[in-house]
C-alpha cells in the first residue's frame, strides 16, 4: 500500500480542470476553505494521508454528517457512500442500535483505564462465534493489533524475522513499512523515511501468488522466520484475490517450518463473514488481527490466537503489550451492538448477494460495451479496475496508467452523488444500509460515469 500511497500523492491539488462530463461540478467552496485552514495545522492538511485527494481532482471533501448509506459534506452535497469509513461501517452510518448503546454507556463515563463488564461481553460474543481465536486482547487500532501480533510471534517462537508480501499493507509500524528489494527473496527496504535500515532487515518481502518464493525464503532463512503475515484477502492495494491452493500451501509451509501464520483481517474480518477470510479459505491462522469493525467504526483493534499462544502475553507471559484505552467502554458498547446485528440469521447471505448483483450488473454493462473495466468482488467488498485482465493477484498486475481513467471516473461519480475512496487502489464497501433502490440509483450513476470516461478515451 505504501507504493500506492506514493502514486496517490504525486498529483497536484488546486482548481478543477475544464469539466468534460455531462454534469456540472459540485460545489466545494466550503470544503476548500476548510482545507486551506487545515493546512495551517496538519501536514498536507489531513490527519491521515489516505484522505488526501492528490490522485483525483479537486480538494478533499470535509464530511459533516452520515446517516444510513449517505454522507453530506460541508457544502451540503449528499452522496451515496461506498467508503464506509474505509470498511468498518457494515451497518451504515449512525445505526440506531449502535448509537443507542453508545449513548446509554456514555452516561456512566467514557474512559476508566480499568476493566469493565463490557469487555467481557464483547469478547464472549466474538470467541463464541469465531473458531479461530480462544483468547483475545483489545487494542486501540488495527496497526497496534498487528504490531502486537508481530511481537507475540517473535516472543513465542524465539525467532526474529518476519515474512510479508509485496502489495499487502499492515499498518505503519516500523518493521512493516517496507517494500521489496531486488530479487525474488529479499530483505525489506524502508519505504518511509524514519525507519532504520536495521528494522527493515528483519523483514523479508516476497511476491504474492508465488509458491516458489515462499519455499526459497524458508530455505534461505532456515529457522529464522518467526511468522508469515498476509492480509486475509489483500485489499489495501486493489482487491488481490489469491487462490485457495496458494493460501493452503502457505499454511502448510508455516507448519513445516515451525513458523506462525498471521492473518491480518483488519479489512476482511467480520466483513466477508463473521469469521472473515480464515473461514473463506478454510485456513486456521495461528494469530488473527482485526480492526474498527469490532467497535462499530470507533477506534479499536484486536488480536487473538489459541490460549497457549496468548498465554505468552503479559501479565501471563513475557511479551509486553498495554494500552490505556484498550477495551474502552464506548468502543466496546458500539462493538456489542454492531456484532449482535451481524449475527442475525441471514445477515451475510443478504449483504453478499446484493453486493454480487451490484458488481456483476456493472460488469455486464461494461462487457457489453467492450469497456476496459473489471469489477472484482468478494463478500461485500468490490473494486473497480480499469483493465481487461480477468485476474489481478499481485501489485505488479495493476496498470499504473489506468489510474488516469479512475481519476476522471471519481470526479464523474462525485458529480452524480456517489462517494468512493479517492484512489484507484482503494476498494469499496456495500453496507446493510444500502437498499435495492439506492444501489440501483448508484448503479445508474456509475454507468453514466463510465460512458463519459470511455467516451473521452
N, C-alpha and C positions, 0 to 999 in steps of 0.2 A: 504493500500500500504506500510505502514511502516514496517509491519511484513514481507512482501515480500522483502523489501529492506534488512532487516537483513539476510534473507536467501540468497539474491543475493550476499551479501558482505562476506559470510562465507568461500568462497573458497580461494585458494592460486594462486597468479599470478606467472608467470615465464615461463620456457620453455614449449613448447608444448610436450605432451607425444607422444609415437610412433603412427604414423598415421595408423589406421586400415581400412581406406577407400580406394577408388579406384582412388582418385585424390590427387596429391601432395599438401602439404600445401602451401598457398600463401605466398609470401614474406612479412614479417612485419618488416624488418630491420629498415627502416626509422621511421616508427611509433613507434617502440620500443625505438629508440634513443630519439625521441621527448618526449615519455612518461617518460623516465628516467630523462630527463631535467625538465619536468613539475613537477616532484615530489619535486624539489627544491623550487618551487613557490607556489604550491597549495596542500591542504590536499588531500592525496591519488592520487595526480597528475591530478585531474579533478576539474572543476568548478561546477559540479552537480553530485551527487553520482550515478544517473541513468546511467551515461556514463561509469562507471567502468565496466570492464569485469570480475568481481570477480566470477560470476556464470557460466562463459563459459571459453573456452580455450584461452590462449594467452593473449596479452596485447591489450588495446583499439586501434582501427584504428583511425588515425588522418586524417580527411577528408579535401581534398584540393579543390574540385570542385564539383558542382552539376549542372546538366542540364537535363531537362525533367524528365524521371523516373530513371536517372542514377546518381551515385556518383562515384568519384575517390578518392583514398586515397593517402597518401604521397609517397607510393611505386609504384604508377601508376596502381594499381589494379582497375578494373572497376566493378561496381556492379549494378544490378537492385535493386533499393531502395524501400523497403516497410515500412521504418520507417517514412519517410516524415517529418523530424524534429519533430517527435512524434505527427504527425497528421495534423498540420495546412497547409501543402503544398498540398492542394487538387488539385491544377492545375499542380503540379510537381515543380521541381526546376527551378529557373531562368526564369519564364514565361515571354515572351517578353512584354506583355501588362503591367504586374506589373513592370517589370524593366524600361520600358519606362516612365511610370507615375512617378515612384520614381525619376528617373534621371531628369525629367522635373522639378519637385517640388524642388529638392535639389539645383537647380541653384539659387534659391531665399533664401536659408538658410535652416538649419536643425533643429533648435530649437529656440523658442522665449519665452516660458513660458507665452504666451499670446494667446487669441483666434485667430483662423484663419477660413476662409470660408470653408476650407476642413473638419473641424469638423462638420459643419452643413451639408455638402454634404453627408458624410458617415452616420451620424445619420439619416438623412432623408431616405437614401437608406435602412437602417435597419428597422426603425419604420414603414415605408410604407408597408413593406413586412413581418412583423412579428406581429401576433395578440397578442402576449404575453407581449409586452412592449409598454408603452405610452411615457415614458421619460427614458433616459439612462444617465449614467456617464461613461466616458472612464477612464481607469487606465493604468498602465504600465505592468501588468501581470495578469494571472488568479488567482494566490494566493492573490494578492492585491484586485481583484474584489470580491472574496469570503470573505475575511476578512472584507471588507467594507459592504457587504451584511449582514453579521452576526451583525455588529454594527447597521446597519439600522433596522434590525428586532428587536433588543433589544430596540432601541430608540423608534420605532413605537409602540411596544406592552407594554413597561414598564416592561417587564419580563427579566430574566437573563439567564435562562438555554436553552441550545441548545441540540437537539437530533440528533445524527448521527448514521450511520450503520457501523458495522464491515465489512471491505472489501472495503469501499469507501475511496478515498483519495481526500482531498480538499485543497491541498497546505500545506505550512509549517508554518502557523500562529499558535501561542501557543495553542489557545483554541481547535484546531482541530488536533493537534499532539497527539492524544490519542487512546488508544486501549480499548477493553472491559475488565472489571474486571471479577470476578467470579460471576455466577448467571445470570438469564435471563435478568434482567434490572439492570444495574449498573451505577455508576458514572464512567467516563473515568479514566483510569490510564495513566500517562505520558508514551509515547513511545519514547521520546527523552530526553536526559539529557538537563538541562537548562530550562525546562518547569515547572514552580511552580505547586505544587500539587493543590493549590487553583484555578488555571486556569482550570486544568483538571476536577475539581469537579463541574464546571459549565456546563460540557458536559456529557450527558447521552449517552451511547453506547449500542445498541441492535443489534441482528442478522438481516440480510436481510431475506426477504421472510417469515416473521413471524408476522401475524396479531395479534396474541395473545400478543406478546411482545410489539407491539405498544399500544394496549389497556391497558396493565399493566403499561406501562411507564406513560401514561397520568393519570391513576388512582393514581399511586404512587406520581407523582409530579404535582398534580392538580393545575391549574392556575399559574404554574411556568415556563412553557415551552414557550419561545418566538417563536421558529421556529424549524422545522424539515428540515434538509438538506440531500439531496441524490443526487448522480450522476444521470443524466438523464437516462443513462444506465450505470451501473458500469463497467468501462473499464480500471481501473488502477491496477487491481489485477485479471487478467483474464477478460473474457467477461461474466459477470454475468447477463444474461438476466432475467428480472423479469416479472412475469405475469401481464397483464394489470389489472386484478382484484385487485392485491396487491397494485399497484400504485394508482388506483382509491380509494381504501379503505384508503390509506394514505392521499389522498387529502381530502376526506370527514371527516376523523378524525381531521385533522387540522382545518377545518371549524367549526366543532362541539365544538372545544376547544379554539377557538379564537387564534390559533397559525398560523404563516405564514409557507407556504411550499416553500422552496428554492430548485430550480433545478440547480445543478452545471453542466452546459453544456460546460465546457471548452474543453472536447473531442468531445461530440456528437453534440454540437451546430454548425449549418451550415455544418455539416459533413454527417449526415444521411438524411438531408433535410435542406432547408433554415431555417425552424422553429424547427429543431432538434427533441429531444426526446419528448418535450412537445406535438408537433403535432403527433408524432408516437403513443403516448399513449392517445392522446386526453385529456390531463390534462392541466389545467390552473394554473401554479405555481404563487405564489404571487411575488416572486423575481426570476430572472434568471441571471446566470453569464456565461460569455463567455471568450474565450482566444484568442490566437495568430492568429487563422484562420481569424478573422475580420481585421487583419493587414497584411495579406499576409505572415504570418510567422514572422513578425517583433515583437519586444516586445510591446505587447498591451493586454489589457483586458477590460472587460465592465460588468457592472451590470445594470439591468433595471427592471422596475415594472410599476404599474399604476401611473398616475400623482399624485394621492393622496398620495401614499406611498413615491414616490420620492420627494414629497414636504417637507419631513422631513429632507432632506439633505441640509447642508449649501451651499449657504448663505440663502436659503429659510427657512430652519428649523434648529433645534438644534443639528443634528447629523453631526459631523465634519468629513470631508474627503477631502484630497487635494493631488496634485501631480504635480511637475514642468513639467514633461514630459507627463502628461496625455493629450491625443489628439495631440501629436506632429505631425507636418506636414508630416514627412516621412512615419510614420506608417499609418496615415490617407490616404495618397496617395496610398500606397500599398493596403490598405483595399478597397478603392473605386474601384480600378482596378480589384481586385480579386472577390469581391462580385457582381460586374456587370456581370462577366463571369458566376457566379453561378446562376444568374437569367435568363440565356439564356434558352429558351424553350427546354425542354427535357434533360437538363444537368444531373439532378439527376437520371432520369429514365435510361439513358445510363450508367452512372457510377455504379449505384447499380446493374444493370443487369449483367454487366461484372464481378463485384465482386462476385455475386451469382454463376455464371457459373464457375469461377475460384475456389472458395471454394468447390463447390459441386462436381466438377470433381476430385479434390484431395480426397474428401471423398469417392467417388465411388471407386477409386483405392485402398484406404486403406481398405475399407469394403470388397472388392473382395478378398483381401489377408489376411483378418482377422487380420489386424494390429490394435493394441490398440491405435487408434487415432480418435479424433473428431475435425472437423473443424467448429467451431461456427462462425456465421457471422450475421451482421445486417448492412444495408446500404452499405457503402464502408469500413467497419471495419471487420477484421477477427482475429481469434485466434486459434492457434494450441494447443490442449490439448491432452497429451498422456494418454488417459483414454478410458474406454468403456462405461462411463456414457452418457446417452442421454441428461441429463440436469446437468449443474453446475450453481447453483444460489447463493451460499454462498462461502465465503473464505474457510470454513471448507470442502467443497466438493472437493477442489483441493488436489490431492495426491502429497505430497512433494517429494516422491521417484521418481515421474515421471519426475522431473527436471533433473535427470541423463540422460534420453533419450534426453531431449531438448538440453542439453549441447553438446552431440555428433551431434545432428541434426544441431545446429547452426554452428559448425565447418564445417560440410559437405556442408552446404549452402554457407558459405564464400568461400570455395574452388571451388565452382561452380558458383561464381559470383552473389550470392544473399545476400542482406543485410537486416536483420531484427533486432529488438531490442535485446540487449544482456541479455535477461531474459525470461524464460518461462512464467512469469506472465504478460508480455507485449503483447499488441495487435499489429496487423499490419494494414497497410492502403494501399488501392489502390487509385491512383490518375488518373485524366483525361489524364495525360501524358502516362500512361501505355496502349499501344496499344495491340490488339489481338496477334500480333506477339511476343511482349515482354512477355505478360502473358503466352503464350504457351511455350516460352523458359524457363521462370521461373518455370512453372508447371513441365516441364520435369526434371529440376534440383531438384526440391522438391521431385519428385517421386523417383529419383535415390538416394537422400539422405535418404529417408525413407527406401528403400531397404537395405542400409548399416546399418542404426540404428537397424532395426529389424533382420538383418542377424546376428548381433553381440549380440543379446539379451541373 
